[in-house]
Amino acid sequence: MRFKLLRRRLTISAPRMAVRSAMPWPLRWAGVAIVLGFCAAISLWAFEFGKDIAGLDSGAKEELLRLRADAAKLREERDKAQSVFNTSASLLTAEKSAQERMAAQIKQLEAENRTLRDDLGFFEKLIPAAGTEGLAIRGLQAEVLGATQLKWQVLVMQAAKNAPEFHGKLELSVSGTQNGKPWTMEPPGGAQPLQLRQYRRVDGIFDLPPQAVVKNVSARVVEGTVTRAVQSIKL
């Protein structure tokens, strides 16, 4: 029996035996960390010492100072350029506003000038012509707007002083061509009642038929069955 136990212990079938350390694993990890840290410190010291021996850091500080000075100079130049740009933009905005105001004033003055010319022409027509007596048409104007409308204006006046009040009607006729054929029309509504003592200005706008070309506009002042004044213009 003892021989069998001894043989079992000495042969390959003997039970395995493990030798374990009595030091706990946290202490082992702490020791490993200390060793690694010490190795890293030695490596860093060796690296820095090698740089000093090779002279790699001899001009690093001067280069850093130069780069900082260049950066400060560039920032200063950028600020000056931005200031000049802002000033230029403000000046351009002010100039643009002034030009817009000037353009608006010019348009207003042009409109006032046209109105004054129209008024001047109107009052000039009120001056009696030499040898003119009784009722007369002093101004007939017509203008085609966009080939679809006709704008017209008639000035009727009595040259005599203290003339009796006139009661009659104003007839307007338009002639020309439509689709290449002769064409004539009157404004919608026909003749207009006309009443005046010294002068009267009558105007209006009406639509033209398609393909109509206005060549002549005629105005006639009628009192009863008698034609008192006639005037025609060509366009």
Backbone as JSON, one array per atom type, in Angstrom:
{
  "sequence": "MRFKLLRRRLTISAPRMAVRSAMPWPLRWAGVAIVLGFCAAISLWAFEFGKDIAGLDSGAKEELLRLRADAAKLREERDKAQSVFNTSASLLTAEKSAQERMAAQIKQLEAENRTLRDDLGFFEKLIPAAGTEGLAIRGLQAEVLGATQLKWQVLVMQAAKNAPEFHGKLELSVSGTQNGKPWTMEPPGGAQPLQLRQYRRVDGIFDLPPQAVVKNVSARVVEGTVTRAVQSIKL",
  "N": [[0.83, -1.21, 0.0], [1.84, 1.25, 0.82], [3.85, 1.42, -1.03], [2.43, 1.7, -3.42], [1.3, 4.26, -3.03], [3.62, 5.78, -2.91], [4.63, 5.34, -5.45], [2.64, 6.53, -6.98], [2.98, 9.19, -6.36], [5.47, 9.74, -7.35], [5.36, 9.2, -10.06], [3.99, 10.1, -13.38], [1.35, 10.33, -13.02], [0.98, 11.57, -10.67], [-0.53, 13.98, -8.44], [-0.84, 17.5, -9.33], [1.12, 20.29, -8.25], [0.9, 23.61, -7.14], [2.64, 26.66, -6.77], [2.12, 29.46, -5.02], [2.34, 33.02, -4.65], [2.61, 34.92, -1.73], [2.0, 37.63, -1.81], [-0.54, 40.08, -2.24], [-2.63, 40.82, -5.18], [-3.24, 43.64, -5.68], [-1.03, 44.98, -4.62], [0.92, 44.04, -6.26], [0.22, 45.14, -8.76], [0.54, 47.87, -8.17], [3.28, 47.95, -7.75], [4.17, 47.34, -10.34], [3.22, 49.61, -11.69], [4.74, 51.61, -10.47], [7.3, 50.91, -11.32], [7.01, 51.21, -14.12], [6.45, 53.97, -14.27], [8.84, 55.01, -13.28], [10.57, 54.16, -15.27], [9.54, 55.64, -17.43], [10.07, 58.24, -16.56], [12.86, 58.22, -16.55], [13.26, 57.87, -19.31], [12.16, 60.24, -20.36], [13.85, 62.09, -19.17], [16.22, 61.36, -20.4], [15.62, 61.95, -23.04], [15.25, 64.76, -23.0], [17.77, 65.51, -22.13], [19.28, 64.64, -24.27], [18.35, 66.39, -26.27], [19.32, 68.82, -25.29], [22.07, 68.34, -25.48], [22.31, 68.05, -28.25], [21.63, 70.57, -29.08], [19.1, 71.43, -29.94], [17.12, 73.07, -28.8], [18.17, 75.57, -28.7], [17.48, 77.89, -30.21], [14.76, 77.99, -29.92], [13.2, 79.49, -28.11], [13.73, 82.12, -28.89], [12.66, 82.0, -31.48], [9.99, 81.53, -30.87], [9.32, 83.91, -29.55], [9.67, 85.68, -31.69], [7.7, 84.8, -33.47], [5.42, 85.35, -31.97], [5.58, 88.15, -31.87], [5.29, 88.73, -34.6], [2.7, 87.78, -34.98], [1.25, 89.55, -33.35], [1.75, 91.94, -34.74], [0.5, 91.39, -37.19], [-2.15, 91.16, -36.3], [-2.58, 93.8, -35.51], [-2.33, 95.15, -37.97], [-4.48, 93.97, -39.28], [-6.62, 94.96, -37.74], [-6.39, 97.71, -38.34], [-6.91, 97.66, -41.1], [-9.54, 96.68, -41.06], [-10.8, 98.8, -39.76], [-10.44, 100.84, -41.66], [-11.95, 99.73, -43.74], [-14.52, 99.66, -42.59], [-14.95, 102.41, -42.29], [-14.91, 103.22, -44.99], [-17.12, 101.78, -45.94], [-19.17, 103.05, -44.51], [-18.98, 105.63, -45.58], [-19.61, 105.08, -48.26], [-22.24, 104.17, -47.97], [-23.47, 106.51, -46.98], [-23.02, 108.19, -49.18], [-24.49, 106.85, -51.16], [-27.08, 107.1, -50.1], [-27.33, 109.88, -50.23], [-27.23, 110.23, -53.02], [-29.56, 108.87, -53.76], [-31.5, 110.5, -52.52], [-31.0, 112.86, -53.94], [-31.68, 112.02, -56.53], [-34.41, 111.54, -56.17], [-35.25, 114.15, -55.59], [-34.61, 115.36, -58.03], [-36.4, 114.04, -59.77], [-38.79, 114.98, -58.66], [-38.52, 117.73, -59.16], [-38.48, 117.68, -61.95], [-41.07, 116.76, -62.45], [-42.53, 118.91, -61.36], [-41.62, 120.87, -63.08], [-42.69, 120.03, -65.54], [-45.38, 120.32, -64.91], [-45.51, 123.1, -64.54], [-44.86, 123.96, -67.14], [-47.05, 122.93, -68.52], [-49.11, 124.41, -67.29], [-48.28, 126.97, -68.03], [-48.49, 126.83, -70.82], [-51.23, 126.43, -70.93], [-52.28, 128.88, -69.88], [-51.2, 130.63, -71.72], [-52.69, 130.0, -73.92], [-55.04, 131.11, -73.17], [-54.81, 133.76, -73.79], [-56.26, 136.04, -75.9], [-56.24, 135.61, -79.4], [-55.1, 137.71, -82.07], [-57.63, 139.38, -83.78], [-59.51, 137.47, -83.17], [-62.71, 136.62, -82.26], [-65.63, 135.9, -80.31], [-66.63, 132.48, -79.71], [-64.13, 129.95, -79.46], [-61.94, 127.2, -80.17], [-59.09, 126.78, -78.49], [-57.1, 125.0, -77.84], [-56.3, 121.77, -78.68], [-55.42, 118.63, -77.81], [-53.96, 115.38, -78.12], [-53.07, 112.04, -77.34], [-51.74, 108.83, -77.85], [-51.86, 106.07, -75.77], [-49.92, 103.42, -75.07], [-50.89, 102.1, -77.34], [-53.45, 101.27, -76.95], [-55.18, 103.02, -75.74], [-56.6, 106.33, -75.84], [-55.7, 109.52, -74.96], [-57.07, 112.67, -74.42], [-57.51, 116.27, -74.72], [-59.2, 119.36, -74.51], [-59.42, 122.85, -74.94], [-61.64, 125.37, -74.58], [-62.75, 128.65, -75.24], [-64.07, 131.97, -74.74], [-63.42, 134.91, -76.34], [-64.37, 137.49, -76.07], [-65.02, 140.15, -73.76], [-67.08, 140.08, -70.86], [-68.81, 138.24, -71.95], [-71.8, 136.47, -72.81], [-73.03, 133.6, -71.0], [-72.21, 130.44, -72.28], [-74.0, 127.72, -73.64], [-73.84, 124.53, -74.72], [-72.56, 121.8, -76.58], [-69.85, 119.43, -76.74], [-68.28, 117.74, -79.27], [-66.39, 114.95, -80.15], [-64.29, 113.29, -82.42], [-62.58, 110.47, -83.81], [-60.33, 109.31, -86.21], [-58.87, 107.0, -88.58], [-57.12, 104.03, -89.31], [-58.09, 100.59, -89.31], [-57.05, 97.38, -89.13], [-56.0, 97.85, -91.64], [-58.03, 99.14, -93.0], [-60.23, 102.02, -93.59], [-61.28, 103.84, -90.73], [-63.44, 105.08, -88.16], [-64.45, 106.63, -85.12], [-66.27, 107.61, -82.14], [-65.91, 108.91, -78.8], [-66.97, 106.83, -76.03], [-70.29, 107.38, -74.93], [-70.77, 109.61, -76.42], [-71.43, 113.0, -77.45], [-70.44, 115.64, -75.21], [-71.92, 117.64, -72.66], [-71.45, 121.17, -72.65], [-70.57, 124.02, -70.93], [-69.82, 127.36, -70.37], [-68.28, 130.53, -69.48], [-65.95, 132.22, -69.71], [-63.67, 130.47, -70.14], [-63.07, 126.94, -70.64], [-61.81, 123.82, -69.79], [-61.66, 120.6, -71.04], [-61.24, 117.13, -70.7], [-60.21, 113.65, -71.22], [-60.08, 109.99, -71.27], [-60.2, 107.14, -73.32], [-60.82, 103.77, -74.46], [-59.27, 102.16, -77.27], [-60.18, 100.29, -80.19], [-58.99, 96.93, -81.02], [-56.06, 96.68, -83.12], [-56.32, 99.22, -84.15], [-55.33, 102.26, -85.65], [-54.65, 105.5, -84.9], [-55.02, 108.44, -86.69], [-56.09, 110.97, -86.99], [-57.61, 113.49, -85.03], [-60.51, 115.14, -84.11], [-62.26, 117.99, -82.9], [-65.37, 119.51, -82.06], [-67.45, 122.24, -81.38], [-70.74, 122.65, -80.62], [-73.72, 124.5, -80.81], [-76.9, 124.07, -80.26], [-78.06, 123.46, -83.38], [-76.05, 124.59, -84.69], [-72.69, 124.81, -85.65], [-70.14, 126.05, -83.77], [-67.35, 126.14, -83.39], [-64.44, 124.53, -84.65], [-61.77, 122.21, -84.61], [-58.9, 120.37, -85.66], [-56.41, 117.85, -85.39], [-53.44, 116.11, -86.43], [-52.02, 112.94, -85.86]],
  "CA": [[0.0, 0.0, 0.0], [2.75, 2.39, 0.85], [4.57, 1.44, -2.31], [1.51, 2.26, -4.42], [1.19, 5.7, -2.79], [4.89, 6.39, -3.27], [4.74, 5.32, -6.91], [1.69, 7.5, -7.51], [3.53, 10.52, -6.15], [6.67, 9.93, -8.14], [5.09, 9.0, -11.48], [3.3, 11.19, -14.09], [-0.04, 10.42, -12.55], [0.93, 12.22, -9.36], [-1.29, 15.27, -8.46], [-0.05, 18.71, -9.59], [1.29, 21.17, -7.09], [1.08, 25.03, -7.55], [3.28, 27.51, -5.77], [1.5, 30.79, -5.1], [2.98, 34.06, -3.85], [1.77, 35.4, -0.63], [1.73, 39.07, -1.99], [-1.83, 40.29, -2.91], [-2.49, 41.38, -6.54], [-3.16, 45.12, -5.76], [0.34, 45.43, -4.39], [1.7, 43.72, -7.45], [-0.08, 46.16, -9.79], [1.16, 49.12, -7.74], [4.72, 47.85, -8.02], [4.37, 47.45, -11.79], [3.0, 51.01, -12.07], [5.9, 52.4, -10.03], [8.43, 50.6, -12.21], [6.75, 51.85, -15.43], [6.63, 55.41, -14.1], [10.27, 55.29, -13.15], [11.17, 54.01, -16.61], [9.11, 56.77, -18.26], [10.8, 59.42, -16.11], [14.23, 58.1, -17.05], [13.23, 58.08, -20.76], [11.96, 61.66, -20.61], [15.09, 62.8, -18.83], [17.22, 61.06, -21.43], [15.24, 62.68, -24.25], [15.57, 66.17, -22.81], [19.24, 65.64, -22.05], [19.78, 64.51, -25.64], [18.05, 67.63, -26.99], [20.27, 69.84, -24.85], [23.39, 68.04, -26.04], [22.28, 68.29, -29.7], [21.41, 71.99, -29.33], [17.84, 71.65, -30.67], [16.31, 74.12, -28.15], [18.95, 76.81, -28.51], [16.79, 79.06, -30.76], [13.31, 77.8, -29.87], [12.58, 80.61, -27.39], [13.79, 83.31, -29.75], [11.7, 81.81, -32.57], [8.66, 81.7, -30.32], [9.11, 85.34, -29.34], [9.52, 86.33, -33.0], [6.38, 84.45, -34.0], [4.41, 86.11, -31.21], [5.64, 89.55, -32.32], [4.69, 88.78, -35.94], [1.25, 87.61, -34.83], [0.71, 90.81, -32.83], [1.82, 92.91, -35.83], [-0.55, 91.04, -38.15], [-3.43, 91.54, -35.7], [-2.68, 95.26, -35.57], [-2.61, 95.52, -39.35], [-5.85, 93.55, -39.58], [-7.53, 95.92, -37.1], [-6.37, 98.95, -39.11], [-7.62, 97.42, -42.37], [-10.97, 96.58, -40.76], [-11.27, 100.15, -39.47], [-10.54, 101.56, -42.95], [-13.07, 99.15, -44.48], [-15.77, 100.14, -41.97], [-15.11, 103.83, -42.64], [-15.27, 103.29, -46.41], [-18.5, 101.31, -46.09], [-20.05, 104.1, -44.01], [-18.98, 106.71, -46.57], [-20.36, 104.63, -49.44], [-23.66, 104.16, -47.62], [-23.92, 107.89, -46.93], [-23.04, 108.72, -50.55], [-25.62, 106.23, -51.85], [-28.3, 107.73, -49.6], [-27.38, 111.23, -50.79], [-27.58, 110.11, -54.43], [-30.98, 108.52, -53.85], [-32.28, 111.7, -52.21], [-30.86, 113.79, -55.05], [-32.47, 111.51, -57.65], [-35.83, 111.79, -55.86], [-35.49, 115.58, -55.76], [-34.59, 115.67, -59.47], [-37.68, 113.59, -60.32], [-39.83, 115.89, -58.21], [-38.36, 118.99, -59.89], [-38.9, 117.46, -63.32], [-42.54, 116.73, -62.47], [-43.0, 120.28, -61.16], [-41.32, 121.63, -64.3], [-43.71, 119.67, -66.53], [-46.65, 120.94, -64.51], [-45.43, 124.53, -64.83], [-44.95, 124.13, -68.59], [-48.44, 122.72, -68.92], [-49.89, 125.57, -66.85], [-47.9, 128.12, -68.85], [-49.14, 126.67, -72.11], [-52.67, 126.63, -70.77], [-52.6, 130.3, -69.74], [-50.9, 131.3, -72.99], [-53.83, 129.8, -74.82], [-56.14, 131.97, -72.75], [-54.62, 135.09, -74.35], [-56.99, 136.08, -77.17], [-55.46, 135.84, -80.61], [-55.49, 138.93, -82.78], [-58.73, 139.2, -84.72], [-60.4, 136.37, -82.76], [-63.87, 137.04, -81.5], [-66.59, 134.85, -80.09], [-66.2, 131.19, -79.16], [-63.06, 129.32, -80.23], [-61.16, 126.11, -79.56], [-57.71, 127.27, -78.47], [-56.12, 123.94, -77.63], [-56.73, 120.38, -78.8], [-54.26, 117.74, -77.66], [-54.31, 113.96, -78.06], [-51.9, 111.16, -77.21], [-52.07, 107.41, -77.78], [-51.17, 105.44, -74.65], [-49.75, 101.97, -75.19], [-51.61, 101.59, -78.53], [-54.77, 100.74, -76.57], [-56.01, 104.09, -75.2], [-56.37, 107.68, -76.36], [-55.88, 110.59, -73.98], [-57.33, 113.91, -75.15], [-57.78, 117.48, -73.93], [-59.71, 120.46, -75.33], [-59.6, 124.12, -74.26], [-62.63, 126.21, -75.28], [-62.83, 129.95, -74.57], [-64.72, 133.11, -75.4], [-62.46, 136.01, -76.27], [-65.03, 138.76, -75.75], [-65.24, 140.45, -72.36], [-68.47, 140.07, -70.43], [-69.58, 137.44, -72.9], [-72.87, 135.69, -72.16], [-72.69, 132.21, -70.73], [-72.46, 129.57, -73.42], [-74.54, 126.4, -73.36], [-73.81, 123.72, -75.93], [-71.97, 120.47, -76.39], [-68.56, 119.18, -77.37], [-68.24, 116.47, -80.0], [-65.03, 114.51, -80.46], [-64.26, 112.16, -83.35], [-61.26, 109.93, -84.07], [-60.32, 108.58, -87.47], [-57.61, 106.36, -88.91], [-57.29, 102.74, -89.97], [-58.21, 99.39, -88.48], [-56.76, 96.23, -89.99], [-55.72, 98.35, -92.98], [-59.22, 99.75, -93.6], [-60.62, 103.28, -92.95], [-61.97, 103.61, -89.45], [-63.84, 106.29, -87.44], [-65.22, 106.37, -83.9], [-66.47, 108.67, -81.16], [-65.75, 108.39, -77.43], [-68.19, 106.27, -75.43], [-71.14, 108.4, -74.33], [-71.08, 110.63, -77.42], [-71.12, 114.41, -77.17], [-70.46, 116.05, -73.8], [-72.46, 118.99, -72.44], [-70.39, 122.18, -72.49], [-71.08, 125.27, -70.39], [-68.69, 128.2, -69.97], [-68.42, 131.98, -69.67], [-64.69, 132.69, -70.25], [-62.95, 129.34, -70.71], [-63.37, 125.63, -70.06], [-60.92, 122.77, -70.24], [-62.32, 119.29, -70.97], [-60.31, 116.06, -71.09], [-60.7, 112.3, -70.95], [-59.35, 108.83, -71.8], [-61.08, 106.04, -73.7], [-60.13, 102.63, -75.07], [-59.31, 102.01, -78.71], [-60.39, 98.9, -80.6], [-57.75, 96.26, -81.44], [-55.51, 96.92, -84.45], [-56.69, 100.56, -84.62], [-54.25, 103.24, -85.76], [-55.25, 106.84, -84.9], [-54.3, 109.38, -87.55], [-56.67, 112.3, -86.92], [-58.55, 113.75, -83.94], [-61.23, 116.37, -84.41], [-63.18, 118.47, -81.86], [-66.34, 120.46, -82.59], [-68.36, 122.82, -80.4], [-72.03, 122.84, -81.28], [-74.78, 125.17, -80.05], [-78.12, 123.7, -80.97], [-77.69, 122.8, -84.64], [-75.02, 125.42, -85.3], [-71.32, 124.54, -85.25], [-69.52, 127.32, -83.38], [-65.89, 126.06, -83.49], [-63.92, 123.23, -85.07], [-60.31, 122.12, -84.67], [-58.44, 119.01, -85.91], [-54.96, 117.64, -85.32], [-52.98, 114.84, -86.96], [-51.07, 112.22, -84.98]],
  "C": [[0.85, 1.24, 0.0], [3.51, 2.51, -0.45], [3.71, 2.05, -3.41], [1.39, 3.78, -4.24], [2.46, 6.41, -3.21], [5.05, 6.44, -4.78], [3.8, 6.35, -7.56], [2.23, 8.92, -7.38], [4.71, 10.79, -7.06], [6.43, 9.8, -9.64], [4.31, 10.18, -12.05], [1.87, 11.37, -13.65], [-0.15, 11.08, -11.2], [0.17, 13.53, -9.45], [-0.35, 16.46, -8.59], [-0.01, 19.56, -8.34], [1.6, 22.57, -7.6], [1.67, 25.79, -6.4], [2.76, 28.92, -5.95], [2.25, 31.75, -4.19], [2.03, 34.54, -2.78], [1.41, 36.87, -0.78], [0.38, 39.25, -2.72], [-1.66, 41.04, -4.25], [-2.55, 42.91, -6.56], [-1.76, 45.65, -5.54], [1.21, 45.14, -5.58], [1.49, 44.76, -8.56], [0.54, 47.51, -9.42], [2.65, 49.1, -8.0], [5.01, 47.99, -9.5], [4.23, 48.9, -12.23], [4.19, 51.87, -11.66], [7.08, 52.16, -10.94], [8.25, 51.27, -13.55], [6.94, 53.36, -15.35], [8.08, 55.8, -14.01], [10.96, 55.18, -14.5], [10.81, 55.18, -17.52], [9.86, 58.04, -17.88], [12.23, 59.39, -16.63], [14.28, 58.36, -18.55], [13.06, 59.55, -21.1], [13.21, 62.46, -20.3], [16.15, 62.58, -19.89], [16.92, 61.83, -22.71], [15.59, 64.16, -24.14], [17.07, 66.4, -22.77], [19.85, 65.53, -23.45], [19.51, 65.77, -26.46], [19.02, 68.74, -26.58], [21.64, 69.61, -25.45], [23.44, 68.37, -27.53], [22.06, 69.76, -30.04], [20.12, 72.31, -30.07], [17.02, 72.79, -30.08], [17.05, 75.44, -28.01], [18.22, 78.03, -29.03], [15.29, 78.97, -30.69], [12.62, 78.99, -29.2], [12.59, 81.87, -28.24], [12.79, 83.21, -30.9], [10.27, 82.0, -32.08], [8.34, 83.17, -30.09], [8.9, 86.07, -30.67], [8.14, 86.05, -33.6], [5.27, 85.19, -33.27], [4.39, 87.57, -31.64], [5.01, 89.69, -33.7], [3.17, 88.65, -35.87], [0.61, 88.89, -34.32], [0.7, 91.9, -33.92], [0.73, 92.65, -36.85], [-1.94, 91.39, -37.6], [-3.64, 93.04, -35.76], [-3.01, 95.74, -36.99], [-4.03, 95.13, -39.76], [-6.86, 94.53, -38.98], [-7.57, 97.24, -37.87], [-7.13, 98.79, -40.43], [-9.12, 97.32, -42.15], [-11.55, 97.95, -40.47], [-11.44, 100.96, -40.76], [-11.73, 101.04, -43.75], [-14.4, 99.65, -43.92], [-16.03, 101.59, -42.32], [-15.54, 103.99, -44.09], [-16.7, 102.86, -46.64], [-19.49, 102.36, -45.62], [-20.14, 105.25, -45.01], [-19.78, 106.33, -47.81], [-21.86, 104.62, -49.17], [-24.23, 105.58, -47.59], [-24.02, 108.5, -48.33], [-24.22, 108.14, -51.33], [-26.93, 106.86, -51.41], [-28.45, 109.14, -50.17], [-27.76, 111.2, -52.27], [-29.05, 109.76, -54.61], [-31.86, 109.73, -53.54], [-32.21, 112.71, -53.35], [-31.69, 113.34, -56.26], [-33.96, 111.75, -57.42], [-36.16, 113.27, -56.04], [-35.52, 115.98, -57.23], [-35.91, 115.24, -60.12], [-38.81, 114.53, -59.92], [-39.75, 117.21, -58.96], [-38.78, 118.84, -61.34], [-40.43, 117.43, -63.42], [-43.11, 118.13, -62.28], [-42.76, 121.13, -62.41], [-42.34, 121.32, -65.39], [-45.05, 120.32, -66.2], [-46.65, 122.43, -64.82], [-45.52, 124.8, -66.33], [-46.38, 123.96, -69.08], [-49.31, 123.91, -68.52], [-49.58, 126.79, -67.7], [-48.55, 128.03, -70.23], [-50.63, 126.88, -72.03], [-53.02, 128.11, -70.69], [-52.22, 131.09, -70.99], [-52.04, 131.14, -73.97], [-55.03, 130.66, -74.43], [-56.01, 133.39, -73.3], [-55.33, 135.14, -75.7], [-56.06, 136.36, -78.34], [-55.98, 137.08, -81.33], [-56.58, 138.61, -83.79], [-59.68, 138.08, -84.36], [-61.52, 136.93, -81.91], [-64.81, 135.86, -81.35], [-65.95, 133.6, -79.53], [-65.14, 130.56, -80.06], [-62.45, 128.18, -79.42], [-59.7, 126.51, -79.64], [-56.69, 126.16, -78.31], [-56.75, 122.56, -77.71], [-55.48, 119.51, -78.77], [-54.76, 116.3, -77.55], [-53.02, 113.14, -78.03], [-52.37, 109.72, -77.08], [-51.21, 106.77, -76.69], [-51.14, 103.93, -74.85], [-50.52, 101.33, -76.32], [-52.98, 101.04, -78.19], [-55.71, 101.82, -76.05], [-55.64, 105.42, -75.85], [-56.69, 108.68, -75.25], [-56.02, 111.9, -74.73], [-57.65, 115.05, -74.19], [-58.17, 118.61, -74.89], [-59.88, 121.69, -74.46], [-60.51, 124.99, -75.13], [-62.75, 127.52, -74.52], [-63.6, 130.95, -75.42], [-63.81, 134.32, -75.22], [-63.11, 137.32, -75.81], [-65.19, 138.92, -74.24], [-66.73, 140.5, -72.07], [-69.35, 139.3, -71.41], [-70.67, 136.67, -72.17], [-72.45, 134.24, -71.98], [-73.12, 131.33, -71.9], [-72.98, 128.23, -72.94], [-74.56, 125.63, -74.68], [-73.26, 122.34, -75.62], [-70.68, 120.35, -77.18], [-68.59, 117.79, -77.99], [-66.8, 116.17, -80.38], [-65.11, 113.3, -81.38], [-62.82, 111.79, -83.64], [-61.33, 109.12, -85.37], [-58.92, 108.02, -87.72], [-57.87, 105.09, -89.67], [-57.39, 101.64, -88.94], [-58.09, 98.18, -89.39], [-56.57, 96.67, -91.43], [-56.89, 99.0, -93.68], [-59.56, 101.06, -92.89], [-61.5, 103.01, -91.73], [-62.24, 104.95, -88.78], [-64.63, 105.88, -86.21], [-65.33, 107.63, -83.06], [-66.28, 108.09, -79.77], [-67.05, 107.82, -76.91], [-68.99, 107.38, -74.74], [-71.47, 109.53, -75.29], [-70.67, 112.03, -77.0], [-71.27, 114.71, -75.68], [-71.07, 117.44, -73.67], [-71.34, 119.97, -72.13], [-71.05, 123.48, -72.05], [-69.9, 126.11, -69.92], [-69.05, 129.66, -70.16], [-67.15, 132.55, -70.27], [-63.91, 131.54, -70.9], [-63.35, 128.07, -69.98], [-62.41, 124.61, -70.65], [-61.59, 121.43, -69.99], [-61.3, 118.24, -71.43], [-60.91, 114.7, -70.75], [-59.79, 111.26, -71.58], [-60.37, 107.76, -72.16], [-60.28, 104.99, -74.45], [-60.31, 102.62, -76.58], [-59.56, 100.55, -79.07], [-59.07, 98.26, -81.03], [-57.38, 96.59, -82.88], [-55.89, 98.29, -85.02], [-55.48, 101.47, -84.6], [-54.88, 104.62, -85.9], [-54.38, 107.76, -85.74], [-54.82, 110.81, -87.42], [-57.64, 112.36, -85.76], [-59.19, 115.1, -84.21], [-62.19, 116.69, -83.27], [-64.1, 119.52, -82.46], [-67.26, 120.92, -81.47], [-69.64, 123.2, -81.13], [-72.99, 123.52, -80.3], [-76.09, 124.95, -80.8], [-77.77, 122.88, -82.2], [-76.58, 123.55, -85.36], [-73.66, 125.03, -84.75], [-70.61, 125.84, -84.99], [-68.0, 127.3, -83.55], [-65.49, 124.63, -83.83], [-62.38, 123.3, -85.07], [-59.91, 120.64, -84.82], [-56.91, 118.98, -85.81], [-54.66, 116.25, -85.9], [-51.96, 114.24, -85.99], [-50.07, 111.46, -85.83]]
}
